[in-house]
Amino acid sequence: MPITGPASYVPTANQFISHWEASNLALGAGGPLVTEAGATIAILTGYRDQLDGYRDSVQDKLNAVEIAAGTALLLKTALVARAGEFNRKVRGSLGNTPFARALPQAPQVTDGEASVLEALADIKSLWPRINAATIPGFTPPLLLLGGYPVATYVTDFVALKAAYEDGDDAETDLKLERERRNDVQDLAYPVMRDYRAAVLGSFAPTDALVASLPRLTPEPGATPDPVTLSGLYNQQLQAGSFSWTGSTNPRLLKYQLRFCAGATYSTETEIVVADVPPGTLSLLTISGVTTPGDIASYRLYVILDTENEAGSNTITLTRPV
């Protein structure tokens, strides 16, 4: 297969390594084949192994991002509800005091980190002042439903800030891991490119090794039309269940299901789940949803015998807790 993105590097490198082994065998005492830049099969194998490791480590870093985001969302949702409750409580009990006029606008769950933390921090500052004030007709401390006190609110607020910080750290780790992987991709690509040139210079044009050279780019041709993907999590089978419309392209080679952890699909982190032959229009998989609470996003690719491809719409599944 040609290079179409990060997910294709390892299988493409495997094809080149297999072909390189055949070339070395054919050259016999005249080998092994070395590229003009001095690269050997061992060097490409080393890059392939590194990329295979990055395939797992990038996914692990992405999982950390999704976990941090999920934790922050749970804490934010609870605190936003408490902020609305606090405002209603103060207006209802202390509506004629300066404290009611000092209330911040209650944040929404859909608000960004900065606006949410600013509003919640205002409440964290205001609540102890209410408890310390002498207000006719009011007996402190102010408590919310369930006897929820300011001390618990502060603890939850600190936990939310920590979750946001964990998310920022996880995002940084993910970006760094992607860049490290990309650096290795940038080293592997010219080795495979130069290997093609070395084979063309070492064997006759009619040789089978020349005719079977792996490609780095798709053959000239049009991008196929994508198909429409449908999917749901099947609780009984404990797997993602997918179906799709069939491609009518006469050069259809196969379908390929890929996924990314989390609710956002990115070709930078997509992982191949399975190759599906033409004529098959459904698939079950546990990839991406192996554990309760897992969230994963999927696309189905149409791949032609020219190795041109097109991805479907994205389907996001959540495995129930």
Rosetta blueprint (number, residue, H / E / L):
1 M L
2 P L
3 I L
4 T L
5 G L
6 P H
7 A H
8 S H
9 Y H
10 V H
11 P H
12 T H
13 A H
14 N H
15 Q H
16 F H
17 I H
18 S H
19 H H
20 W H
21 E H
22 A H
23 S H
24 N H
25 L H
26 A H
27 L H
28 G H
29 A H
30 G H
31 G L
32 P L
33 L L
34 V L
35 T L
36 E L
37 A L
38 G L
39 A L
40 T L
41 I H
42 A H
43 I H
44 L H
45 T H
46 G H
47 Y H
48 R H
49 D H
50 Q H
51 L H
52 D H
53 G H
54 Y H
55 R H
56 D H
57 S H
58 V H
59 Q H
60 D H
61 K H
62 L H
63 N H
64 A H
65 V H
66 E H
67 I H
68 A H
69 A H
70 G H
71 T H
72 A H
73 L H
74 L H
75 L H
76 K H
77 T H
78 A H
79 L H
80 V H
81 A H
82 R H
83 A H
84 G H
85 E H
86 F H
87 N H
88 R H
89 K H
90 V H
91 R H
92 G H
93 S H
94 L H
95 G L
96 N L
97 T L
98 P H
99 F H
100 A H
101 R H
102 A L
103 L L
104 P L
105 Q L
106 A L
107 P L
108 Q L
109 V L
110 T L
111 D L
112 G L
113 E H
114 A H
115 S H
116 V H
117 L H
118 E H
119 A H
120 L H
121 A H
122 D H
123 I H
124 K H
125 S H
126 L H
127 W H
128 P H
129 R H
130 I H
131 N H
132 A H
133 A L
134 T L
135 I L
136 P L
137 G L
138 F L
139 T L
140 P L
141 P L
142 L L
143 L L
144 L E
145 L H
146 G H
147 G H
148 Y E
149 P L
150 V H
151 A H
152 T H
153 Y H
154 V H
155 T H
156 D H
157 F H
158 V H
159 A H
160 L H
161 K H
162 A H
163 A H
164 Y H
165 E H
166 D H
167 G H
168 D H
169 D H
170 A H
171 E H
172 T H
173 D H
174 L H
175 K H
176 L H
177 E H
178 R H
179 E H
180 R H
181 R H
182 N H
183 D H
184 V H
185 Q H
186 D H
187 L H
188 A H
189 Y H
190 P H
191 V H
192 M H
193 R H
194 D H
195 Y H
196 R H
197 A H
198 A H
199 V H
200 L H
201 G H
202 S H
203 F L
204 A L
205 P L
206 T L
207 D L
208 A H
209 L H
210 V H
211 A H
212 S L
213 L L
214 P L
215 R L
216 L L
217 T L
218 P L
219 E L
220 P L
221 G L
222 A L
223 T L
224 P L
225 D L
226 P L
227 V L
228 T L
229 L E
230 S E
231 G E
232 L E
233 Y E
234 N E
235 Q L
236 Q L
237 L L
238 Q L
239 A E
240 G E
241 S E
242 F E
243 S E
244 W E
245 T L
246 G L
247 S L
248 T L
249 N L
250 P L
251 R L
252 L E
253 L E
254 K E
255 Y E
256 Q E
257 L E
258 R E
259 F E
260 C E
261 A E
262 G L
263 A L
264 T L
265 Y L
266 S L
267 T L
268 E L
269 T L
270 E L
271 I E
272 V E
273 V E
274 A E
275 D E
276 V E
277 P L
278 P L
279 G L
280 T L
281 L L
282 S E
283 L E
284 L E
285 T E
286 I L
287 S L
288 G L
289 V L
290 T L
291 T L
292 P L
293 G L
294 D L
295 I E
296 A E
297 S E
298 Y E
299 R E
300 L E
301 Y E
302 V E
303 I E
304 L E
305 D L
306 T L
307 E L
308 N L
309 E E
310 A E
311 G E
312 S L
313 N L
314 T L
315 I E
316 T E
317 L E
318 T E
319 R L
320 P L
321 V L
